[in-house]
Amino acid sequence: MIILPNTPPIPRSVPLLKTSGLPGLVNSVRLLLCDAASGQAIKYAGLLEDYLVELFSEANKRADTPAEVLNFMREAIFVEGTAKPWSGIGASRPEHRGQSWYVIDEVETVFTTLALVYMKIAGDAMATMIQIPGSIEDTWKHISGYFKRALSFLKYVSANRIHKDTSLAGLSPAFVSFLQHLVMASLQLSILSKSLTTQIQQASEAFTSTKPTSYGLFSRVALFVSDELTICEKLLSSLPESSDFAVWPKYLARTKLYVNAYAGYYLSVEKYHQNAIGEAIGLVNYGIYQLEQEKSKPSAELYETETSDVKELGNSLMKTKLSLKTKLQTKLQASKDKKTAKKIDGLTSVSVLTKNSVLFFAKYFPANSALMLDLTNLYHSLIAINAKYTKENLVLKYDTVPSYAEIVGNSAKYWPSGRQVPVNVEDWHPVTNLGEEEEGTDGYAGKGAYY
């Protein structure tokens, strides 16, 4: 589902240092990677795994235990000099630039690249599943297997503390943790998408097609995904700034809006089944609001400029300005909420995303990506239940509909804790001899499991 922009990383063609002790075969496999990186993701993943086999096999020839293998990798220089042999792996802090590239750096980059590639493979498969009717259950089993494969690589890196002390963003423990949370968020999000896609392809109504208990679970999953993305944002902000990651914060922010819309959708259906139709309408309005916000914020840019100018005038004047700024922002937000509420009231079951909203998300979500396709389906589902619930309330119930501010502010009443669907991730084991299969693997990672 989630495919970070400008990923996966791509290897650069560089001469390997002969003193690393690695033979020409490693270099040959690496050259194949350079050619395959821009092609099919599934082929790239296969070559990356072959390359990982070669690296571990050669290291095993020079060590007797797993610990000695990792020690060899930490001590053997792979590429000498300042040039990084990969693109898309972030930047180093100034005081650490110019360090040589070790075998352990190469190995960990392959691990994290594999995780990103399998995320892309899963996302592409989700897009196909959403667009083309077929066996959703069987297709999704393969998709969950791709996510689990990605998690198994990251789990090995974390469990074995394979990363050395480094300030390079793409090799840091924080980056590995960031990817673990992101892959798990994407896997859990795919569960929500699978459910929605099933309803749509079976032409069933969202409010009658599934047991209420399922919606209770799905709403908790959506909230869990939102929490995971918040963690990702914090971890990302701790990494050294890099042009490789420059657009990721905005991408994650848009993804959170979409995920929060899912939370509003499933919580709304849950409230409807609890005969609280007014609260159900308030929650579905919240979901629509996430996808229909006014996207241009010229006033925010003005405030940022104003604040920088005010700093020169002293703390006293700055406090006055900031107080006025807060009041004006509150007033603008209230006006914005009224306009949005009026707009939501005018929506019908055939409404479509506005041009501004489409452009806002499409800037980072390609038109045929799983996220954009699923976001569009989610929006249509939100509009459908909004129309149904509103009509029922006007004719039968006459419940008071809570405002957006009340929905957001009353977490105890409307926002339960997030909860993930348990996922079993198999351990990844490096090969011990050239040509030997990895231990503990039997087919794809999701074989025999539903989640």
N, C-alpha and C positions, 0 to 999 in steps of 0.2 A: 504494500500500500504506500508507505512513505518512502520516497526515493529522493534523497538529498540532492540538490542541484550541484552540478560539476563533480559528480562521482560516477563510477569508482575511480580511484587513483590509477595512473598509467605509468608503467616503467619506462625509463629513458635508456637509450642504448649507450652504455658506458663500458669501458674496459675494466675487467675485474683485476684486482691486485693478485699477482701470482703467489705471493707469500701467504695468502689466505689458506692455501692448501686445498682449495676446491678445484676440481678438474674442469677441463673444457666442456664436458657434458652439461654442467650446470649453466655455463654461459650460453650454450646452444639452446637449452630449454628456455632460458630467459629471453633470448632473441625472438623465439616464437611468441612469447607473451607480448612483446612490443608490437608485433604484427597483428595479434588477435584482439588487442585491447579495444579497438574501435569497431569490432565486429559483433557477432552475436554474443550475448551475455553468457549463455549456457556453455558455449565453447571456451570463452575466457575463463569461466569458473573451472572447467575441466583441466585446462592448462595450468592454472594457478595451483590446483591440487597436485598435479604431476610435479610441478616445480617444488612444492613443499616436500613432497616425497624425496626428491633428489637432494634437497638441502639437509634433511634429517638423516638420510641414508649415508651421505658423505661424512656428516658429523659423527654418526655412530661408528664409523670405521676408525675414528681417532679417539674414542672414549669407550668406557666399559659400563657406565651407569648413566641414567637419565640426568643426574646432577652434573656429571662430567661433560655430557653432551652440551648442556646449556652453558657451562663454564667455557668450553671451547668456543662456542658461538659468541660469547661476550668478549673474548680476548682476540679473536681473529678479525683483522681488518678486511672488509669486503671491497670498499672503494676508498682510496686515499684522496684527500683534498676537500675542498669546500662544497663542491657540487653534489646536490642530492640526486640519487639515481631514480627518483620517482617524482612525478608531478601530482599535486593535489593532496599533499599531506601536511600542509600548514607551515608555519615559520618557527624559527628558534628565537629565543631571547638573545639580545645583542651580545651578552657576555659569553654565550655558548656557541656562537657562530664560528664556522671554520673547523669544527670537529670532523674527524674521519667517520666513514660509514662502516659499521661493524656487521658481521654476519647476523647477529641477533637483531639488529635494526631491520635488515632485509627480511628475516623470518617474521617478525611481528608485523611489518608492513603487508606481507602476504596474507597473514591472518585477518587483519582488519579490512584489507581489500576484498578478501573472500566474503566477509560478512556483508559488505556493501554490495557486492555483486549478487549475492543470493537475495538481498532485499530487492534489488532491481528485477531479478528473475521472478520473484514472488509478486511484485507490483505489476509487471507485465502480464503475468498469468491471471491476476485479479481483474485487470482491464478486459481481458478476453472473456472471462467468466461473466462479467457484468453485461457485455455487449452481445454475446452469442448464447442463445438458449442451449442448454445441454445438461449433463449430469453434474449438478453443482456439488453434490456430496463428494464424488470421486475427485473432481478437480480441486476442491478445497483441501482434501487430504494431501495432495501433492504440494499445494501452496503452503500449508502449515509445515510440511516437511522441509521446505526451503528455509523458512524462518528458523526452524529448530536446528538446521544445519549451521546457519549463521551464528546462532547462540552457542552451539557446541564449540566452535572455533574461539569465540570470545571467552567462553568459560575456561578453556584450556589456558589461554593467556593469563587470565586473572588468577586461576588456581595455582599455576606454577610460577607466578611472579616473573614472567619471562622478560618483561620490560626492565631495562637498566635505568639508572637515574639519568634522565634526559629532560631537556626543556623543549625539545621539538614537539609541537602540538600533536602531530599524528602518531607519536610514539609514547605519549604520556599515559600514566594510569587513569587520569581524568578523561582522556579521549576514549579509552577502552570502556570505561564505565558509561560514558555518554552513549556509545554505540549499543551497549547492553540494554540500557533503558529504552533506547530508540527502537531497537528490534522488537523488544517485548511489547512496546506500545503499538507497533505496527501489526504484530501478530494478533493482539487482542482487538485492534480495530478491524482486522479482517473478519473476525467473528461477527461483528456488528454488520459489516457490509454483506457478508454471506447471508445473514438472516433477512436483510432488506431486499437483497437481490432475489432470494427465494420467493418472498411475498410478491414481488413485482412480476417475476416470470410465471408465477402460478396465477397471476391476475386476481389475487386475493386482497381483501381490505385489511389494512394494518391493524385496525381496532377489533377485528373478529378472528383473525387467522391464527393467532397464537395464544396459548394460555397466559393469563395475567402474570403467573409466577415467572415466566420466561422474560417478560418485560422488566420485572424487578431485577432479574439478573443482568440483563443487557444495560439497564440504566447504571448499575454499579460498575459494569465494565467500562462504559463510556467515561465515568468519573475517574476511574483508575487510569485510563489512557490520558486524560487531561492532567492528572497528577504526575504521570511519567514524563509528559512533555514539559511540565514546569521544571522538573529535575534536570531534564536535558538542557533547558535554557540556562539554568544556573551553572551547570558544568561547562557549557559552551562559553559562557562569559568569563570563566576562569582560565581559558586557554589564551596563549599569545595571539594577538591580532594577526590576521592573515587574509590576503585577498582570496585564498582558497575557500574560506569559510564566510566571506563577507555577507552573502545573501541568506545564509542559514537562519539567522534570528528572525527575519521577516517571513521566511518560509514556515518556520515553526509557529510563529504567531498566527498566521493564517490557518495552519492546520489545527491549532487549538480552537479557533472560532468554529470550524467545521465539526470538531469533536464535541464542543459544548452544545452545538445544535443537536447532535445525536443524544446527548444527555437530556436536553429539553424534550426531545421527541419521545424517548422511552419513559421518562418520568411522567409525561403527560398521559400516555396510554395507561400507565400504572394507576394514576389518580382517577382516570375515567372509569376503570374497572372497580375502583373503590367508591364509586358514586360521588366523587368530589369534582363535578364537571367544571365549576368555576376555576378551581385550582388547575385543572387540566388545561383549560384555555389559557390561563396565565403562563403556564410552562411551555405550551406550544408557541405562544407569542414570543417568549424568550428565545426559543430555538430559531424562529424566523428572524428575529432581530439580529442574531449572530451572523446570518448570511445576507442581511439587507441593510447593514449599517451604512451611513454616509461615509465614504472612504476618503474624501479629500479633507485635510485638516490644516488649512492655511493659518488658522488662528494659533495652532500649536507652534508652527514655525515662527510666527510673530512673537509669541511669548518667549521662545528660546532666545531670539535676538534681543528682545527687551531685557531679559534677565542678565545677559552678558554686558549690556550697556549700563545697567543699574549698578553692577558691582563696583563701578568706578565712582559712584556717588556716595558710597558709605553704607554701613550696615543698617542704619536707621531708615534711610529712604528706601533701601532694598526691601525691608520688611513691609513697608507701606505698599510698595508696588506689588509684592507677592500676595498681600492680602487682597488687593484689588483684582489681581489676576485670578485668584481662587474664586472670588465672588463671580467674576465674569465667566469663568469656565463653568461654574455651577449653573449659571443662568443659561449659557449656551447649551449645556447638556440637557437641561430641563426642556428647552425649546426643541432640541433634537429628539428627545424622547416622545414629546407630544406629536411631532411630525411623523415619527416612525409608527407610533400607536395608531394614528389616523390612517397611515398607509396600510398597516396590517389589517385594520378593519375593512378596508376596501378590496382586500385580496379575495380571489375566488379560486375554485378548484382547478381552473385552467391558467392561473397566473404563472409567469416564468420569471426567472431571475432578471433583475434590471441590467441594463448595459454596463452601468458603473460597477455593479457587483461582479458581473462576469469578468470584466477587465481586471478588477481587483484581485480575484483569485487566479485568473488565467495567466497573470504575469509570472506566477511561480508554479502553477499546476497546468501542464500541457493539456490541450483539449481532449486527447484520447487517453489521458492517464487515468489510473484507477481512482485517484482522489477526485478529479474533476467529474468523472462519470458518476461516481457514487454521491458526490455532493449534490449534483443535479437531481438524482433520484430521491435523495433525502429531502431536498427542498420541496419537490412535488408531493411527497408523503406528508410533510408538515402542513402544506397548504390544504391537502385533502382532509386531514383530521381537524384542522382549524375550522373549515367550512362546516363539517358535520357537527362538531361540538357546539359551535356558536348557534347553529340552527336549533339544535336540541335544547340548548339553554334558553333561547328566546321563546320557544314554544312550550317547553315542559318544566324547566327547573328554576329559572330566574335567579341562579346563583350569582353572587358578587365575584367579579373577576379581579384577582390581585394585580396590582401594577407591576411594571418591570422592576422598579426600585424595591418593592416589597419582595419580589421573587429573589432578587440578587441579595438583599440584605438579611433575609431570614433563613440563614443556613440550617438552623436546627430543624425547621419545619419542612424545608423543600430540598435540602441537599444532604443525602446520606453519605456515608463514607464509601469511597471507591473500593472495588474488589475485583481481582482478576480471575479468570477461569484458569484453574491449575494446568500447568503445562509440564510434561516430562521431557527433559532435554538429555539425550545420551552424551556420555563423555567421548571426547575425541582423543584418540591415542596415536602418537607418531609411529611410523614404521620402524622396525628394528633391523630389517635387512632389505636391500634393494629387491623390489618385486613382491615383497610380502604385503598382504592386505592389512588394513588397519584393524585393530582389535575392536570388538564391540559394535561393529556396524553390519547391518544386514539390510541392504536396500536403502531407500531414502529414509530420512530421519523420522518421518511421520507414520511409517508403516505400522499398521495394526492399532493405531490410536486415533481417537476422534479429535481430541484437543491435545 
